[in-house]
Every structure is written in structure tokens, then in C-alpha cells.
Amino acid sequence: MKQSKLILMIEDNKSFRLLMNHFLSKRYQIVTKNNAVDATHWLEKGHYPDLILLDLGLPEMTGKDFLVGLKSSGFYADIPVIIISGNNKETFTSDAMEDIQHYFEKPFDPRKLQEKIDTIFTSTSLQMTT
């Protein structure tokens, strides 16, 4: 049996986190963290997700700071990242913007997120076979 892809979701809104976990866990293995500090500790323990879903408005460490740190690391820089935020995309300016796969503004259609995730995983699989 094919092992499902692992997605790390970093989201501080509990109800949104539970809703997305319920929706996505039908197809993927989901690990949720309610802030970027906990997510960083989880990664430091040797975990390596296939994709990260990242909120920008997080307590303690912003999603933007997390993203910049992630992309500047040699080990985690290639993990695809999708931003899911209540902030308007135009307010997010960062050199790391070129490193994200997509930006979803809340509210959004979860089926569109599912399609984007499938596209990323299909693309990643194709790159690994060439």
C-alpha cells in the first residue's frame, strides 16, 4: 500500500485547524501545530513533511519569519509551502514569496486547496522520476 504524503499545517485558529484537518486527513497524513515555534521544534526532531500549509498571522513567531528561516536552511529549503492567511496577498511582501507554491486568502474553497496540493505532489513525483 502506498504511504500517504505528510502535510504540516501551522495554524493558530483551532476551529479552522480542525476543519482543515478533517477535510485533508481523508487523503493525507496531517500534523498540526498551532504556532511556528512548535512547528520548528517538530522539524528539529527530524521530521520532514512533504508540504507545509502556513498561516502568516501566528503568535510568538510570524509565519513570514518561519518561512524565511525555513527557506534559508539547507535541509528544509525544498519543502513546498502554501500560505493560507486572512491577510491580503498584497500585504505579504518577502523575498521568500518566490519560494511559495500558492497563496490562499481566507475564506477559500477547500476543494481548490485540494487541487493545488494534488498538483504540487504530482509535480514533485514527476521531478523525482526524471
Buried (B, 14 or more C-beta within 10 A) or exposed (E): EEEEBBBBBBBBBEEBBEEBBEBBEEBBBBBBBBBBBBBBEBBEEEEEBBBBBBBBBBEEBBBBBBBBBBBEEEEBEEBBBBBBBEBEEEEBEBEBEEBBBBBBEEEEEBEEBBEBBEEBBEEBEEEEEE
